[in-house]
Amino acid sequence: MLIMSAALAATSGVVMTTVAVAAAVIASAAVGAAIYAGMNIVQQGILIAANDNDKKDTHKLELYPHIN
């Protein structure tokens, strides 16, 4: 009976550890996904700003073709 209790306790400990590790992996993946999404938003903002800047430069060249 004592051996079965020890085996059950060991199995319970393994299950609890596995659940804790799985929760940590899921939390880490969620944080990674949030960071990735944030970087994509920043990248889109940079591309939009660069596109606006290109349009402004092109407009200047059309108005003042002698300026390089």
C-alpha positions in Angstrom: 0.0 0.0 0.0 2.8 2.3 0.9 4.5 1.6 -2.5 1.3 2.4 -4.3 1.0 5.7 -2.4 4.6 6.6 -3.3 4.0 5.7 -6.9 0.8 7.8 -7.0 2.6 10.7 -5.4 5.4 10.5 -7.9 3.0 10.3 -10.8 1.1 13.2 -9.4 4.3 15.2 -9.2 5.2 14.4 -12.8 1.8 15.4 -14.0 1.9 18.7 -12.0 5.4 19.4 -13.4 4.2 18.6 -17.0 1.2 20.9 -16.6 3.4 23.7 -15.2 5.9 23.4 -18.1 3.0 23.3 -20.6 1.6 26.5 -19.1 5.0 28.2 -19.2 5.4 27.2 -22.9 1.9 28.5 -23.7 2.6 31.8 -21.9 5.9 32.2 -23.6 4.3 31.6 -27.0 1.6 34.2 -26.2 4.3 36.8 -25.3 6.2 36.0 -28.4 3.1 36.4 -30.5 2.3 39.8 -28.9 5.9 41.0 -29.5 5.7 39.8 -33.2 2.4 41.5 -33.7 3.8 44.7 -32.2 6.8 44.6 -34.4 4.6 44.2 -37.5 2.5 47.2 -36.4 5.8 49.3 -36.1 7.0 48.0 -39.4 3.8 49.0 -41.1 4.0 52.4 -39.6 7.6 52.8 -40.8 6.6 51.7 -44.3 3.6 54.1 -44.4 5.9 56.9 -43.2 8.5 56.1 -45.8 5.8 55.9 -48.5 4.5 59.3 -47.5 8.0 60.7 -47.5 8.6 59.3 -51.0 5.4 61.0 -52.2 6.6 64.3 -50.7 10.0 64.0 -52.3 8.4 63.1 -55.7 6.1 66.1 -55.4 9.1 68.4 -54.7 10.8 67.0 -57.8 7.8 67.7 -59.9 7.5 71.3 -58.7 11.3 71.9 -58.8 12.8 69.6 -61.4 16.2 71.3 -61.2 16.6 70.2 -57.5 18.1 66.8 -57.1 
